[in-house]
């Protein structure tokens, strides 16, 4: 069952996020189970909303690909995150692509 991940990571900068993204290359090599990723910044924190095919798909991706890049980019602390079952997903007509 698809799940929605919401994550907040205090102290992460846009530059650190971009460094992790460049190291992991998830937009070029999409991880199994990833359906949607949205990142934003507010009040000194990274905010992420993702949709994954399953919680275990995200955990595998984080452990196998993201964790080392987080360490390399100097990100400290731990994120606050949780999962909820997906009820409905809507993508507006004509919306596609990765960058934004």
N, CA and C atoms as an extended XYZ file, in Angstrom:
300
Properties=species:S:1:pos:R:3:atomname:S:1:resname:S:1:resid:I:1 pbc="F F F"
N         0.839       -1.172        0.000 N   UNK     1
C         0.000        0.000        0.000 CA  UNK     1
C         0.890        1.244        0.000 C   UNK     1
N         0.632        2.192       -0.898 N   UNK     2
C         1.434        3.423       -0.921 CA  UNK     2
C         1.305        4.206        0.384 C   UNK     2
N         2.388        4.895        0.723 N   UNK     3
C         2.433        5.693        1.951 CA  UNK     3
C         2.924        7.097        1.646 C   UNK     3
N         2.504        8.027        2.500 N   UNK     4
C         2.982        9.405        2.453 CA  UNK     4
C         3.988        9.570        3.579 C   UNK     4
N         5.161       10.052        3.230 N   UNK     5
C         6.204       10.372        4.206 CA  UNK     5
C         6.218       11.875        4.401 C   UNK     5
N         6.168       12.332        5.646 N   UNK     6
C         6.427       13.732        5.951 CA  UNK     6
C         7.654       13.775        6.847 C   UNK     6
N         8.562       14.676        6.511 N   UNK     7
C         9.854       14.734        7.191 CA  UNK     7
C        10.229       16.181        7.449 C   UNK     7
N        10.798       16.428        8.616 N   UNK     8
C        11.365       17.732        8.972 CA  UNK     8
C        12.752       17.461        9.534 C   UNK     8
N        13.747       18.198        8.993 N   UNK     9
C        15.121       18.024        9.464 CA  UNK     9
C        15.689       19.401        9.769 C   UNK     9
N        15.726       19.748       11.049 N   UNK    10
C        16.216       21.051       11.477 CA  UNK    10
C        17.702       21.205       11.151 C   UNK    10
N        18.060       22.405       10.707 N   UNK    11
C        19.451       22.748       10.462 CA  UNK    11
C        19.976       22.403        9.084 C   UNK    11
N        19.214       21.681        8.280 N   UNK    12
C        19.663       21.342        6.926 CA  UNK    12
C        19.479       22.557        6.030 C   UNK    12
N        20.525       22.908        5.294 N   UNK    13
C        20.478       24.054        4.387 CA  UNK    13
C        20.139       23.598        2.969 C   UNK    13
N        19.662       24.522        2.133 N   UNK    14
C        19.448       24.165        0.730 CA  UNK    14
C        20.722       23.647        0.060 C   UNK    14
N        21.869       24.204        0.425 N   UNK    15
C        23.129       23.759       -0.164 CA  UNK    15
C        23.435       22.309        0.230 C   UNK    15
N        23.197       21.955        1.473 N   UNK    16
C        23.422       20.574        1.902 CA  UNK    16
C        22.451       19.620        1.199 C   UNK    16
N        21.196       20.015        1.111 N   UNK    17
C        20.209       19.197        0.400 CA  UNK    17
C        20.656       18.968       -1.043 C   UNK    17
N        21.073       20.055       -1.723 N   UNK    18
C        21.501       19.930       -3.117 CA  UNK    18
C        22.736       19.047       -3.247 C   UNK    18
N        23.641       19.109       -2.278 N   UNK    19
C        24.827       18.258       -2.306 CA  UNK    19
C        24.416       16.784       -2.179 C   UNK    19
N        23.512       16.487       -1.262 N   UNK    20
C        23.033       15.112       -1.113 CA  UNK    20
C        22.351       14.657       -2.399 C   UNK    20
N        21.513       15.513       -2.960 N   UNK    21
C        20.824       15.172       -4.219 CA  UNK    21
C        21.819       14.879       -5.327 C   UNK    21
N        22.866       15.697       -5.433 N   UNK    22
C        23.888       15.477       -6.462 CA  UNK    22
C        24.656       14.179       -6.224 C   UNK    22
N        24.951       13.866       -4.971 N   UNK    23
C        25.690       12.639       -4.656 CA  UNK    23
C        24.844       11.385       -4.896 C   UNK    23
N        23.589       11.431       -4.501 N   UNK    24
C        22.723       10.257       -4.596 CA  UNK    24
C        22.144       10.090       -5.997 C   UNK    24
N        21.885       11.206       -6.694 N   UNK    25
C        21.373       11.202       -8.074 CA  UNK    25
C        20.017       10.489       -8.194 C   UNK    25
N        19.121       10.775       -7.228 N   UNK    26
C        17.831       10.083       -7.266 CA  UNK    26
C        16.967       10.510       -8.430 C   UNK    26
N        17.223       11.695       -8.994 N   UNK    27
C        16.431       12.111      -10.157 CA  UNK    27
C        16.894       11.393      -11.420 C   UNK    27
N        18.147       11.003      -11.468 N   UNK    28
C        18.677       10.285      -12.625 CA  UNK    28
C        18.528        8.770      -12.459 C   UNK    28
N        18.624        8.278      -11.238 N   UNK    29
C        18.537        6.849      -10.924 CA  UNK    29
C        17.454        6.680       -9.853 C   UNK    29
N        16.215        6.700      -10.315 N   UNK    30
C        15.072        6.705       -9.410 CA  UNK    30
C        15.050        5.448       -8.548 C   UNK    30
N        14.938        5.624       -7.242 N   UNK    31
C        14.898        4.450       -6.364 CA  UNK    31
C        13.599        3.659       -6.534 C   UNK    31
N        13.709        2.353       -6.339 N   UNK    32
C        12.521        1.503       -6.391 CA  UNK    32
C        11.500        1.985       -5.376 C   UNK    32
N        10.270        2.137       -5.820 N   UNK    33
C         9.184        2.509       -4.926 CA  UNK    33
C         8.937        3.995       -4.783 C   UNK    33
N         9.826        4.848       -5.295 N   UNK    34
C         9.626        6.294       -5.188 CA  UNK    34
C         8.572        6.736       -6.197 C   UNK    34
N         7.569        7.472       -5.711 N   UNK    35
C         6.501        7.943       -6.583 CA  UNK    35
C         6.447        9.459       -6.694 C   UNK    35
N         6.833       10.174       -5.634 N   UNK    36
C         6.763       11.636       -5.631 CA  UNK    36
C         7.684       12.168       -4.547 C   UNK    36
N         8.357       13.283       -4.841 N   UNK    37
C         9.228       13.928       -3.846 CA  UNK    37
C         9.066       15.433       -3.975 C   UNK    37
N         8.805       16.082       -2.851 N   UNK    38
C         8.710       17.539       -2.791 CA  UNK    38
C         9.539       18.004       -1.606 C   UNK    38
N        10.436       18.966       -1.834 N   UNK    39
C        11.280       19.503       -0.763 CA  UNK    39
C        11.099       21.010       -0.695 C   UNK    39
N        11.111       21.530        0.544 N   UNK    40
C        11.030       22.974        0.759 CA  UNK    40
C        11.788       23.301        2.042 C   UNK    40
N        12.006       24.596        2.248 N   UNK    41
C        12.737       25.060        3.432 CA  UNK    41
C        11.952       26.169        4.101 C   UNK    41
N        11.911       26.107        5.433 N   UNK    42
C        11.260       27.149        6.217 CA  UNK    42
C        11.804       27.096        7.635 C   UNK    42
N        12.050       28.269        8.192 N   UNK    43
C        12.495       28.397        9.579 CA  UNK    43
C        13.701       27.510        9.897 C   UNK    43
N        14.672       27.497        8.983 N   UNK    44
C        15.906       26.755        9.224 CA  UNK    44
C        15.779       25.249        9.179 C   UNK    44
N        14.771       24.750        8.488 N   UNK    45
C        14.571       23.305        8.418 CA  UNK    45
C        14.206       22.875        7.001 C   UNK    45
N        14.636       21.671        6.660 N   UNK    46
C        14.207       20.999        5.438 CA  UNK    46
C        12.869       20.324        5.716 C   UNK    46
N        11.926       20.501        4.803 N   UNK    47
C        10.624       19.835        4.883 CA  UNK    47
C        10.459       19.000        3.617 C   UNK    47
N        10.117       17.735        3.788 N   UNK    48
C         9.938       16.826        2.650 CA  UNK    48
C         8.577       16.167        2.765 C   UNK    48
N         7.910       16.064        1.630 N   UNK    49
C         6.723       15.234        1.487 CA  UNK    49
C         6.977       14.295        0.323 C   UNK    49
N         6.915       13.009        0.600 N   UNK    50
C         7.139       11.985       -0.421 CA  UNK    50
C         5.945       11.049       -0.477 C   UNK    50
N         5.800       10.391       -1.612 N   UNK    51
C         4.908        9.251       -1.736 CA  UNK    51
C         5.763        8.077       -2.190 C   UNK    51
N         5.647        6.979       -1.446 N   UNK    52
C         6.412        5.755       -1.712 CA  UNK    52
C         5.454        4.581       -1.854 C   UNK    52
N         5.862        3.578       -2.601 N   UNK    53
C         5.055        2.367       -2.726 CA  UNK    53
C         4.892        1.676       -1.384 C   UNK    53
N         5.929        1.792       -0.540 N   UNK    54
C         5.865        1.208        0.800 CA  UNK    54
C         6.893        1.887        1.699 C   UNK    54
N         6.671        1.793        2.997 N   UNK    55
C         7.629        2.326        3.964 CA  UNK    55
C         8.983        1.639        3.819 C   UNK    55
N         8.979        0.341        3.562 N   UNK    56
C        10.246       -0.390        3.435 CA  UNK    56
C        11.047        0.066        2.220 C   UNK    56
N        10.384        0.500        1.148 N   UNK    57
C        11.114        1.044       -0.012 CA  UNK    57
C        11.892        2.296        0.391 C   UNK    57
N        11.244        3.183        1.159 N   UNK    58
C        11.955        4.383        1.610 CA  UNK    58
C        13.103        4.018        2.534 C   UNK    58
N        12.860        3.139        3.499 N   UNK    59
C        13.911        2.778        4.460 CA  UNK    59
C        15.121        2.180        3.739 C   UNK    59
N        14.888        1.331        2.776 N   UNK    60
C        15.981        0.727        1.998 CA  UNK    60
C        16.757        1.810        1.237 C   UNK    60
N        16.047        2.723        0.587 N   UNK    61
C        16.687        3.809       -0.148 CA  UNK    61
C        17.525        4.669        0.786 C   UNK    61
N        16.972        5.036        1.933 N   UNK    62
C        17.717        5.877        2.865 CA  UNK    62
C        18.968        5.162        3.352 C   UNK    62
N        18.818        3.928        3.787 N   UNK    63
C        19.956        3.192        4.334 CA  UNK    63
C        21.028        2.895        3.288 C   UNK    63
N        20.609        2.498        2.093 N   UNK    64
C        21.555        2.077        1.061 CA  UNK    64
C        22.184        3.222        0.284 C   UNK    64
N        21.477        4.352        0.149 N   UNK    65
C        21.978        5.404       -0.739 CA  UNK    65
C        22.105        6.775       -0.084 C   UNK    65
N        21.204        7.126        0.811 N   UNK    66
C        21.177        8.492        1.334 CA  UNK    66
C        22.081        8.674        2.548 C   UNK    66
N        22.126        7.721        3.448 N   UNK    67
C        22.824        7.884        4.726 CA  UNK    67
C        24.278        8.308        4.547 C   UNK    67
N        25.005        7.688        3.646 N   UNK    68
C        26.418        8.044        3.437 CA  UNK    68
C        26.548        9.459        2.883 C   UNK    68
N        25.646        9.862        1.999 N   UNK    69
C        25.697       11.210        1.423 CA  UNK    69
C        25.354       12.260        2.473 C   UNK    69
N        24.450       11.943        3.382 N   UNK    70
C        24.106       12.855        4.478 CA  UNK    70
C        25.352       13.114        5.320 C   UNK    70
N        26.049       12.058        5.655 N   UNK    71
C        27.270       12.187        6.456 CA  UNK    71
C        28.317       13.007        5.705 C   UNK    71
N        28.514       12.715        4.432 N   UNK    72
C        29.511       13.429        3.623 CA  UNK    72
C        29.189       14.916        3.507 C   UNK    72
N        27.919       15.267        3.496 N   UNK    73
C        27.529       16.673        3.335 CA  UNK    73
C        27.553       17.441        4.653 C   UNK    73
N        27.840       16.757        5.758 N   UNK    74
C        27.956       17.437        7.042 CA  UNK    74
C        26.641       17.693        7.752 C   UNK    74
N        25.585       17.034        7.330 N   UNK    75
C        24.290       17.199        7.990 CA  UNK    75
C        24.350       16.505        9.342 C   UNK    75
N        23.875       17.223       10.365 N   UNK    76
C        23.890       16.680       11.723 CA  UNK    76
C        22.476       16.451       12.219 C   UNK    76
N        22.377       15.724       13.319 N   UNK    77
C        21.082       15.468       13.926 CA  UNK    77
C        20.325       14.387       13.183 C   UNK    77
N        19.082       14.272       13.545 N   UNK    78
C        18.198       13.258       12.963 CA  UNK    78
C        16.903       13.923       12.517 C   UNK    78
N        16.312       13.421       11.441 N   UNK    79
C        15.031       13.990       11.011 CA  UNK    79
C        13.893       13.497       11.896 C   UNK    79
N        12.847       14.293       11.932 N   UNK    80
C        11.572       13.871       12.501 CA  UNK    80
C        10.718       13.463       11.308 C   UNK    80
N        10.211       12.245       11.327 N   UNK    81
C         9.421       11.813       10.182 CA  UNK    81
C         8.364       10.808       10.597 C   UNK    81
N         7.403       10.633        9.713 N   UNK    82
C         6.342        9.665        9.938 CA  UNK    82
C         5.709        9.273        8.613 C   UNK    82
N         4.982        8.170        8.650 N   UNK    83
C         4.309        7.639        7.468 CA  UNK    83
C         2.820        7.527        7.743 C   UNK    83
N         2.033        7.765        6.697 N   UNK    84
C         0.586        7.564        6.753 CA  UNK    84
C         0.167        6.863        5.464 C   UNK    84
N        -0.883        6.060        5.507 N   UNK    85
C        -1.374        5.440        4.275 CA  UNK    85
C        -1.857        6.525        3.300 C   UNK    85
N        -1.545        6.359        2.046 N   UNK    86
C        -2.019        7.275        1.016 CA  UNK    86
C        -3.504        7.037        0.773 C   UNK    86
N        -4.275        8.101        0.777 N   UNK    87
C        -5.703        7.991        0.475 CA  UNK    87
C        -5.967        8.333       -0.986 C   UNK    87
N        -5.369        9.415       -1.456 N   UNK    88
C        -5.626        9.863       -2.833 CA  UNK    88
C        -4.448       10.687       -3.302 C   UNK    88
N        -4.119       10.558       -4.585 N   UNK    89
C        -3.069       11.360       -5.186 CA  UNK    89
C        -3.625       11.963       -6.463 C   UNK    89
N        -3.372       13.258       -6.656 N   UNK    90
C        -3.803       13.961       -7.864 CA  UNK    90
C        -2.591       14.678       -8.441 C   UNK    90
N        -2.374       14.512       -9.722 N   UNK    91
C        -1.345       15.264      -10.442 CA  UNK    91
C        -2.069       16.027      -11.541 C   UNK    91
N        -1.885       17.347      -11.526 N   UNK    92
C        -2.584       18.197      -12.487 CA  UNK    92
C        -2.191       17.839      -13.907 C   UNK    92
N        -3.134       17.893      -14.847 N   UNK    93
C        -2.815       17.610      -16.241 CA  UNK    93
C        -1.669       18.490      -16.738 C   UNK    93
N        -0.764       17.895      -17.466 N   UNK    94
C         0.359       18.610      -18.034 CA  UNK    94
C         1.553       18.749      -17.109 C   UNK    94
N         1.441       18.330      -15.844 N   UNK    95
C         2.555       18.417      -14.911 CA  UNK    95
C         3.389       17.151      -15.044 C   UNK    95
N         4.664       17.360      -15.314 N   UNK    96
C         5.598       16.237      -15.427 CA  UNK    96
C         6.993       16.752      -15.191 C   UNK    96
N         7.935       15.858      -15.040 N   UNK    97
C         9.322       16.254      -14.906 CA  UNK    97
C         9.787       16.282      -13.477 C   UNK    97
N        11.104       16.451      -13.321 N   UNK    98
C        11.713       16.349      -12.008 CA  UNK    98
C        12.088       17.705      -11.420 C   UNK    98
N        12.688       18.570      -12.199 N   UNK    99
C        13.245       19.814      -11.671 CA  UNK    99
C        12.141       20.839      -11.414 C   UNK    99
N        12.486       21.783      -10.567 N   UNK   100
C        11.495       22.836      -10.321 CA  UNK   100
C        12.085       23.987       -9.593 C   UNK   100
